[in-house]
Amino acid sequence: MAAPETRFLRSHDLTEGGSAQGVRFERRPARTPEGSTAPGLYNAWIWLDNPGQYNSYTTEMVKAVILAFRAASNARDVSCVVFTGAGDKAFCTGGNTKEYAEYYAGRPQEYRQYMRLFNDMVSAILACDKPVICRVNGMRVGGGQEIGMACDFSVAQDLARFGQAGPKHGSAPIGGATDFLPVMIGAERAMAACVLCEPFSAHEAYQMGILTDIVPALKVDGSFVPNPLVETRRLYDDYGRLAFGKAKTGEALRQGKELMKKGVVDLSRLDEKVEELCAKMLLTFPDCTAKTLEELRKPKLDAWNRNKENSRAWLALNMVTEGRAGFTAFNEGPKDAREVDFVLLRQKLAAGEPWVGSLHDEIQPAHE
């Protein structure tokens, strides 16, 4: 039976393309597990392309990501979607703090509209009709961690760092982290990750269960070596806790840093692993795969849909108080002091001092 002529197929895209400033939409030929090209079939690669600001997303980038996922989802010849970032430093560090501090801080109505776009971006990932793989090329923190966890699979290079930043920088991780993490790693670990805001390694992320796989990225003298800054053997600390993936200290850390200086970052293993995963899914029934994705996404999707609107409202109002203070400090503070004086803040609030006075300015980090 002859295939239908493509000129009679209707487009269901909101707009043509999917690329915009800061976001790239790329179609790469799909390959079989043996490495041969599958003619007429592709994988869609969606790139956050703002490496100078660690691929943090601006308002315009959020719009472009929504459209890119819609285009990839609708593309009849696309098998998988790969969501990644440019360079080797970061997948994404979340919202663009410069834009937050200079435009949205103190403007709750504007930030509320922005959060509508952010929510739509997360929902676009969760609603994609194709499997979505997060290619973690570097740091995945804050909102970057949240959009990464919205994906179906995550493959990381093992130098990458993960974590949340909300309570340290004037926000709450309610753009997905408080929805997804309890489902993915359990309530107790989610509590520690979201409240303490302590970063963790790719090896720890894999052990937690938020990564499908990890690969080495540091090449020293032509050979790949595991991340030399973390323990990659199963060790126990002084309290008997499993220390696999924990940061090295003392002399071991110094030696690790020296090894880092000798090496170069090579993401070829990461690309191979991502392509391998795409190839495996190429050899499945597309509708059965889509239904399986829909069912397995339900725990994340249910939590997300239950909370996203009241989270949006709270985050908007927070831009008048702690959000404004936190993002201003991060944007304008010295390089090594980008947090407010938390003790002073708590003292002033305990004394009943209102946010509408001088409190915001007094808790900002000092400039030398």
C-alpha positions in Angstrom: 0.0 0.0 0.0 1.4 3.4 -1.0 2.2 5.8 1.8 0.0 8.9 2.1 1.5 11.9 0.3 2.9 14.3 2.9 1.3 17.3 1.3 -2.0 16.1 2.5 -0.9 15.8 6.1 -2.0 18.7 8.4 0.5 20.5 10.7 -0.5 20.5 14.4 2.3 22.8 15.5 1.6 26.1 17.1 4.4 27.7 15.0 7.0 26.4 12.6 10.4 25.4 13.9 11.4 25.4 17.5 14.7 27.3 17.6 15.1 30.8 19.1 17.8 32.9 20.7 19.2 30.7 23.4 17.5 27.4 22.2 18.4 25.2 19.3 16.3 22.5 17.7 18.2 19.9 15.8 17.2 16.8 13.9 19.8 14.0 14.0 19.4 10.8 11.9 18.1 7.9 14.1 20.4 4.9 14.3 19.9 1.2 15.0 21.8 -0.5 17.8 24.3 -1.7 15.2 25.0 1.9 14.2 23.3 2.0 10.8 21.2 5.0 9.9 17.4 4.5 9.8 16.4 6.4 6.6 13.7 9.0 7.1 13.8 8.7 10.9 15.3 11.2 13.4 16.0 12.0 17.0 15.2 15.6 18.0 17.8 17.4 20.0 16.7 20.4 22.0 19.7 22.5 23.2 19.7 25.2 25.9 22.3 27.5 24.3 23.3 30.1 26.9 26.6 28.7 28.2 27.9 32.1 29.3 25.2 32.0 32.0 25.4 28.2 32.6 22.4 27.6 30.3 20.0 29.4 32.6 16.8 30.0 30.8 15.5 33.5 30.1 11.8 34.2 29.4 12.4 34.0 25.7 14.2 30.7 26.1 11.3 29.2 28.1 8.9 30.1 25.2 11.3 28.4 22.7 11.6 25.2 24.8 7.8 24.9 24.9 7.5 25.2 21.2 10.5 22.9 20.6 8.9 20.1 22.6 5.6 20.6 20.9 7.3 20.4 17.5 9.3 17.3 18.5 6.2 15.6 20.0 4.2 16.2 16.8 7.0 15.3 14.3 5.9 12.0 12.7 9.5 11.0 11.9 11.0 11.7 15.3 11.7 8.6 17.5 13.2 10.2 20.7 13.8 13.6 22.1 17.2 14.6 23.7 17.1 17.6 26.0 20.6 19.0 26.8 22.8 22.1 27.2 25.6 23.6 25.3 29.2 23.2 26.5 30.5 20.9 29.3 29.9 23.1 32.3 26.1 23.0 32.8 23.0 21.4 31.5 21.0 24.1 33.2 21.3 26.1 36.5 17.6 27.2 36.4 16.0 30.5 35.8 18.2 33.4 34.7 19.0 35.1 38.0 20.1 38.3 36.2 16.7 38.6 34.6 15.0 37.6 37.9 16.9 40.3 39.9 16.8 43.1 37.4 13.2 42.7 36.1 11.0 40.3 38.1 12.2 41.1 41.7 9.5 43.2 43.3 7.1 42.6 40.5 4.8 39.7 41.6 2.3 40.2 38.7 5.0 40.0 36.1 6.6 36.9 37.8 3.2 35.3 38.0 2.9 35.6 34.2 6.5 34.2 33.8 5.6 31.2 36.0 2.7 30.4 33.6 5.3 30.0 30.9 7.6 27.9 33.2 4.7 25.7 34.2 3.9 25.2 30.5 7.5 24.2 29.9 7.5 21.5 32.5 4.1 20.3 31.3 5.4 20.2 27.7 8.1 17.8 28.7 5.7 15.6 30.7 3.2 15.6 27.8 5.7 14.8 25.0 4.5 11.9 22.9 8.1 10.7 22.5 10.6 9.4 25.1 12.6 12.3 26.5 16.2 11.8 27.5 18.0 14.4 29.5 21.6 14.5 28.4 23.3 15.9 31.5 26.4 17.5 30.1 27.3 19.5 33.3 25.6 21.0 36.4 21.9 20.3 36.8 20.8 22.4 39.7 17.8 24.6 40.8 15.2 24.9 38.1 17.6 22.9 35.8 17.3 20.0 38.1 13.5 20.3 38.0 13.2 20.4 34.2 15.7 17.5 34.1 13.6 15.4 36.4 10.6 16.0 34.2 12.3 14.0 31.5 11.8 10.2 31.3 15.5 9.2 31.3 18.7 11.0 32.4 22.2 10.1 31.4 25.0 12.1 32.9 28.7 12.7 32.6 30.2 11.9 36.0 31.7 15.4 36.6 28.2 16.8 36.8 26.7 18.2 40.0 23.1 18.1 41.1 20.9 19.8 43.7 18.4 22.4 44.6 19.1 26.0 45.6 15.7 27.5 46.6 15.9 28.2 50.4 19.5 29.5 49.9 18.6 32.0 47.3 15.2 33.3 48.1 12.8 30.7 46.7 11.3 27.2 47.3 12.0 24.3 44.9 8.3 24.1 43.9 8.9 24.2 40.2 8.9 20.4 40.2 11.5 19.3 42.8 9.0 19.0 45.7 6.7 17.1 43.4 9.2 14.8 41.7 11.8 14.0 44.3 9.6 12.3 46.9 8.3 10.0 44.1 11.8 9.3 42.7 14.0 9.0 45.8 11.6 9.0 48.8 10.4 11.6 51.3 13.5 11.7 53.6 16.1 12.1 50.9 13.9 14.6 49.1 13.6 16.6 52.4 17.4 16.8 52.7 17.9 17.7 49.1 15.3 20.5 49.0 15.8 22.1 52.4 19.6 21.8 52.9 20.4 22.7 49.3 23.7 20.7 49.5 24.9 19.7 46.0 25.6 16.0 45.2 27.7 14.2 42.7 26.5 12.3 39.6 27.5 9.0 41.4 25.2 9.9 44.3 22.5 10.9 41.9 22.8 7.5 40.2 22.6 5.7 43.6 19.5 7.7 44.5 17.8 6.6 41.4 17.4 9.9 39.4 19.8 8.8 36.7 19.6 6.0 34.2 23.3 5.8 33.7 26.6 7.7 34.2 29.7 7.8 32.1 33.2 9.2 32.6 34.1 12.5 31.0 37.6 13.3 32.2 40.3 12.2 29.8 43.9 12.0 31.1 46.7 11.0 28.8 44.2 9.7 26.3 42.2 7.5 28.7 39.0 8.1 30.5 39.1 8.2 34.3 36.3 8.4 36.9 35.6 11.8 38.6 38.7 12.2 40.7 37.0 14.6 43.2 34.6 11.9 44.6 34.9 8.5 46.0 33.9 6.0 43.3 34.3 2.9 45.5 31.8 1.7 48.1 33.3 3.1 51.3 31.7 3.7 54.7 32.3 6.9 56.7 32.8 7.2 60.5 29.1 6.7 61.1 28.8 3.6 59.0 27.0 5.4 56.2 27.6 4.4 52.6 30.0 7.1 51.2 29.9 6.1 47.6 30.1 9.2 45.5 30.9 11.5 48.4 33.3 14.4 47.9 36.9 13.6 48.7 38.7 15.6 51.4 42.2 16.5 52.5 45.1 14.9 50.5 42.8 12.8 48.4 40.9 16.0 47.3 44.2 17.8 46.5 45.4 14.9 44.4 42.0 14.8 42.6 42.3 18.5 41.7 45.8 18.0 40.3 44.5 15.2 38.1 41.7 17.4 36.9 44.2 20.0 35.8 46.0 17.4 33.7 42.9 16.2 31.9 40.4 17.5 29.4 36.6 17.0 29.3 35.5 14.8 26.5 31.7 14.1 26.2 32.0 11.5 23.5 31.1 8.7 25.9 28.0 10.7 27.0 26.9 11.0 23.4 27.5 7.3 22.7 25.4 6.4 25.7 22.6 8.7 24.7 22.6 7.4 21.1 22.6 3.8 22.5 19.5 4.6 24.6 17.8 6.2 21.6 18.6 3.1 19.4 17.1 0.7 21.9 13.8 2.7 21.9 13.8 2.8 18.1 13.2 -1.0 18.1 9.9 -0.8 19.9 6.3 -0.3 18.9 5.8 3.5 19.0 2.2 3.6 20.3 3.0 0.9 22.9 6.0 3.0 24.0 3.9 6.2 24.2 1.3 4.5 26.4 3.9 3.0 28.6 5.4 6.5 29.0 2.0 8.0 29.9 1.4 5.4 32.6 4.8 5.6 34.1 4.7 9.5 34.1 1.5 9.5 36.2 3.0 9.7 39.7 5.1 12.7 38.7 2.3 14.2 36.6 -0.3 13.8 39.3 1.8 15.6 41.9 2.8 18.3 39.4 -0.8 19.0 38.3 -2.0 19.0 41.9 0.4 21.7 43.0 1.6 23.8 40.0 -1.0 26.6 40.2 -0.8 27.3 43.9 3.0 27.1 43.6 2.9 29.7 40.8 0.9 32.1 43.0 3.2 31.7 46.0 6.3 32.2 43.9 4.9 35.4 42.5 4.1 36.9 45.9 7.5 35.7 47.2 9.2 38.1 44.7 8.2 41.0 47.0 10.1 39.6 50.0 12.6 36.8 50.1 12.7 36.2 46.4 13.7 39.9 45.8 16.4 39.7 48.5 17.8 36.4 47.4 18.1 37.1 43.7 19.4 40.5 44.3 22.2 39.1 46.5 23.1 36.4 44.0 23.1 38.9 41.1 24.9 41.8 42.8 26.9 40.2 45.6 30.7 39.6 45.4 31.7 36.4 43.7 32.3 34.5 46.9 29.4 36.0 48.9 26.1 35.7 47.0 23.8 35.0 49.9 22.1 37.3 52.3 22.9 37.5 56.0 20.5 34.8 57.1 21.1 35.4 60.9 20.5 39.1 60.6 17.4 38.5 58.6 16.0 36.1 61.2 16.8 38.5 64.0 15.0 41.4 62.3 12.0 39.3 61.5 11.9 38.0 65.1 11.9 41.7 66.3 8.9 42.4 64.0 10.7 44.5 61.4 8.7 44.7 58.2 10.0 43.9 54.7 8.8 47.3 53.4 11.5 49.2 55.3 15.3 48.9 55.1 15.5 45.2 55.9 16.1 44.2 52.2 19.2 46.4 51.9 20.6 45.7 55.3 20.8 41.9 54.8 22.6 42.1 51.4 26.2 40.8 51.2 28.8 43.5 51.9 31.0 44.8 49.0 34.6 45.5 49.8 
